[in-house]
């Protein structure tokens, strides 16, 4: 694949905008002559925030699908061959394909797409768009459950309480937060003020509350409840949450679910629909089983991805965009 290295480098750079937990960008491309091995750098894998490493594998899947879209649209024919090996920190290989399958619309949307963490309009996504998403998931071997926000909200509140009450998770969140353009990694990775839709005052408050001494002092005095109330807007209003479920899903299936996430989110974005993922509802021991029940999970099925869908209350284009997200 050495004759297409410039195009592959371009695709890799464009694919860095793929959705991934905490924007840690854990993927690693290892050039092997006749193929590219796709793996991860353990330094960028989350710990307490991703206890099962499900988000890691989903993130690798979103990157792989985004890479394929960008490479094929540039005329470089490639495909992905799964080959998961945890010991080798490898999920598979990108190999030459017979012909490129350009996806110009999706490639253009890769550059523009963004997650929305702000307030939502009090409306719902058109049923036909949700049905289209469900059909896309079924074709990929997964199922999407549509959950009204009114039903999902109590679960989200409980999950946030667990999330913010866990000192290790709070420390990890602060470690990956870039609250000022002066941060040395502000334009490289992590969650910055633009992504989190924070104004200057909110940036200062977040940095203060999550600092170790303040967090430890205020946690038993109601800090967790306060943070939960401030950040549960993802299920506010009259809307829907989409939950991707997999049957007997192993690590390799979670990578494939990540590939599906990229296709779904780009399709929704093209229709003016934004998303807000909330993985801690799945990770929280106190909400996982209840979420599965709400989704009508069948034997062997389990939730893999949870995200709100809707229309932003303000124009996202008016906010500055982070170069990587």
N, C-alpha and C positions, 0 to 999 in steps of 0.2 A: 504493500500500500504506500510505498515511499513516493511514487509518482504523483500522489494526490495529497501530499502532506500540507501544502499551503491551504488547500480547500478544507482539509480536516481541522487545521488549526483555527480557521475562521469559524467553522461550525462549532468547535469546542468553546470558543470565546462567546459566540452568540447563545449557546446552550447554557451558559452560566447564569442566565436569567430564569432558569427552571425553578419552580417552587421547591423549597426545602425547609425543613424545620429549623427555626432560629437563624435561617440563612447562614448556616455553618459551611455550606458547599463542601460536603465530605468526599465527593467523587474524586477518583484518580484514574487517569488514562495512561496505560502502559503500552507503548508501541513495541510490537513483537515482530516486525517485518511484514508478515503476511496477514496480520490481524492486530486489533487493538484490544487489549485486555481491560475490562472495566472493573474497577475495585473501589476501595475506600481507604482513606487515611484515618487511622484510629484516633489521631489527635483531634479530629473534627467530628467525632461521633459523640453525641450527647450522652450523659450519664443518667442522673436521677430523673431528668425530664423525659427520657425515652427508655424506660426500664427494660423493655423487651427488644429494643432496637428496631421496632416496627417502623418508626418514622425514618430511621436511617435507610432501611430498604425501600421504603416508599420514595424517599428523596432520590435515591439512585435510579429508581424507575422513571421518575419525572425527568431526570437529566438525560437518561438514555433516549427516551422518546423525543425529547426536544432536540437532542443531537441528531437523531435520524431525520427529523423534519428539516433541520437546517442544512445538513449535508446533502440530502437528496434534492432539495430545492436548488442547491448550488450546482447540481449536476454530478455529484459524487455518489455512485450507487453503492449503498451499504445496507446491511441488515444486522439484527441482534440475535445472537445465539446464546440462550441461557446456559450457564454452567456455574451454579452457585457453590462456593466453597468458603465457609467461614474461616477456616484455618489459613487459607491463602488470601483472605480479605478480597475475594473475587466474586462477582455476580454473573459474569459472562464475557462474551467477546463480540466485538463489532468486526464483521467480515465483509468482503466485497459481495455485492449482489449482481444479478444478471443485468439489471437496468435500473436507472434512477427513477423514483416515483415522486416527482415534485409535488409539493403541497404549498403553493405560493401563498394562499390565504393564511394558512396556519403559521407559516414562517414569518409573515409580516406581523401577525398578532403576537408572536413570541416577544417581539420588541416592545409592544405596547401594553401587554397584559399586566395587571397588578392585582394584588389582594386588597380588599377594602376592609379596614378596621374601624371605620367611622360610623355615624348614625345612618339608618336606613329609611327609605320612604315607606309609608304605611300601605304598601300594596303587595301583591303576590306575583310570582313569576307565572307566565302563561302556562296552562296545563300542557299544551302541546310541546313546549320546550322541556318540561320535566319528563314527559313520555319519551321524547327523543333521547334524553340522557339515560333513561332506563333501558331503552333499546340498545344503545351503544354499550352499556355495561353488560347486558346479556350476551352480546356478540363476543365480548372479551372473556366470558366465563364467570362473571360476577353478577350481583344483584344490587339494585339501588332501592332503598326504602325511603319514602317521602314522609317526613315527620313534621307536623305543624310546630311552629316556634313555641306556641303555648304549652305543648307537651314536652318539648325539649328543654325549655327554660329551667324547670326545677332541677333537672339533671345537670345542666351547665352550672348552676349556682353551687350545687353540692361539689361538683368537680373542681370549680375554682377555689372553693374553701379548702379542699385537700391540697390543691396546687400551691396556693399562697401560704398554707400552713406548714409546708415541707421546707425545712431550712436548706437542704441540699438543692432543691429545685429553685428556690429564691436566689441562692448564690450563683447558680448556673445561668439563670436569666440575666442577672446583673453582669455576669462575665461576658455575655454575648450581646449586651446592649451598648449601642453607640449613640449617646445622647447629645453629643456635640460634634460639629465638623472638625474640631481640633483633635478628636480621637484619631490616633495613627491608623486605625483600620476602618475609619468611617466609610470610605468609598470602596472597601474591599469585601467585607462580610458583616455578619451580625445584624441585629435589629436596630435601626436608627430611628430618630424622631419622625422622619417622613413616613416610614412604614407604619409606625405606631400611631400616627395622626396625633402627635403631641405638640402643643404650643410651648413657648419658652417657659412659662410657669410650671406646666405639667412636667416638662423635662427635669426641672430642678427638683420638684417634689418626688418624682420617681427615683432619681438618683439618691436622694436623701433617705427615703423610706426603705429602699432595698440595701442600703449600706449595712454591713454586718452589725455594728453596735446598735444602730437605731432599730433595725429589724428585730434583733433579740430583745431589746428593751420594750418595744411596743407590741410584739406578737401576742403576749398574754393579756394585753390591755385593749384588744379590739381591732388591731391592725388588719388581721385576716378578713374580718367581716367588712371593714371599710374597703379594702382592695377588691373584694368580691363584688360589692355593690357598685363600684366604679367601673368594673370591666365586664359586666355581664350583658352589655348591650347587643352582643352578637345574636341573641334570640329575642330582642325586644320587638314590639310591633306585631303585625299580622303577616307572617311570612312562612317560609319553609326551610327545613334542614334536610340535606341529602346525606344518607349514610350508605357507604359502599360496604357490602357484606361479601365474604368469601367462604366457600364451603371447603372444609378440610384444608385450609390455606396454610402452607408452609412458607419458609423464608423466600423461596423463589417466586411463589405466588404473590407475596407482598411486593416484590419488585415489579411484577406484571400489573399489580393494582396501581402502582405509581405511574406506570406508562399510561394506564387508563385515565388517571387523574389529569395528566397533561392534555389528553385529547378532549376530555369533558370540559375542562376549564377554558380551553381555547375556543371550543364550540360555543360555550355560554357567553364568553366575552364578546364574540362576534355578534351576539344578539343583544348586547348591552347589559348582560347580567354579570354581576360581580360575586365573589365568594369570600368567606371568612372561615378558615379552618380552625377547628378546636379539638386537637388530638387528646387533650387531657381527660375528656369525657370518656374516652375509651380506656385510658391508662388507669384512671382512678378506680381502686378496688371497690368503692362504694357505689359506683354508677355503671360499671361495665355490664353486669348482668341485667340491670334494669333497662339499659339501652337496647340490649339484644331482645328483651321481651317487647319493648315498645316497637321495635322494628319487625316483630313477628319472625324472629330468626328460627329457622328450621334446624333439625338435628344436624350437627356438623358445621353450621354457619356461625360466623362471628363477625362483629363490626371491625372494619379496617380503617375507614376514613369517615370523618364527620365534618361537614361544612355547611354554613348558612349560605343561601343564595338569595339575591335580591337586587334592588336598585338603590344606589347611594342617594342620600338626602341632599348632598351637594355634589357639584361637578368634580370628579376626581382629577380632571385635566387642569383645574385651577390650583392644584397642589403640586409642589415640585416633586419630581420623581427621582427615586434613588437609582443610580446608574445600573445596579445589579438586580433590581426588583421592579 
